[in-house]
């Protein structure tokens, strides 16, 4: 029987810790942390994500500002809004919700954000600082996974971790964070991807598997060994007429097969996903305390 790693309660714990920090800041007459978000267009999923972020700010006592912009905004105007947030001394950190409409360059916009305010940790300066082991904003999903490993006391030192997926937002940063000399960390890391011919051979050797490739139920029971720790980053909408919304959320792990063999496992939903908002709040608190860039 695996220990089920609960992202909902862990994220709640982190939010409560942040709320307590904000209470103390207020008591001492300090500046209230302020997170802003830019939302371009009316994509339903993005609206829901941003709505969740605003609600979470209210919960912990942060100020929040939402800049909603038309889907057909031109890039120069969007960059001017980014510059305004860069220059607004009250705003500690902000995010530009992705994806952007196709005519806008996410790369250009991300690179325009001042690294000191980049609480998503997507700016190349923050990624580079993370790689060098310098203080940096770590992006939401890798931060959330590291917190789950830490808070559940999962031993990582000397373990073989197989990361499946090499995206710049999950697979690549996870491989770096887990190989670092730190706790959690000190893993021997293998990164697998779409051109790896023998993923099963490698995953069978893993003490820890991070499944982050975006293929529903890719990791099956025959691909893992007894006692494995499994972190499922996948969250794909699979059509399902029996569900009220017409889809089911599927992870990258075939849960029913893998859970009986695992020592720890994250479910989908309710595992890694809820941790991302906690990460954003954590980074915003760091930004308001000027703890990363002094
Ligand atoms: N879209 C989905 N997740 C995220 C996130 O963490 N940050 C931003 N900016 N956009 C997203």
Boltz pocket constraint, residues with backbone or C-beta under 6 A from the ligand:
constraints:
  - pocket:
      binder: B
      contacts: [[A, 49], [A, 95], [A, 96], [A, 97], [A, 98], [A, 99], [A, 120], [A, 140], [A, 276]]
      max_distance: 6.0
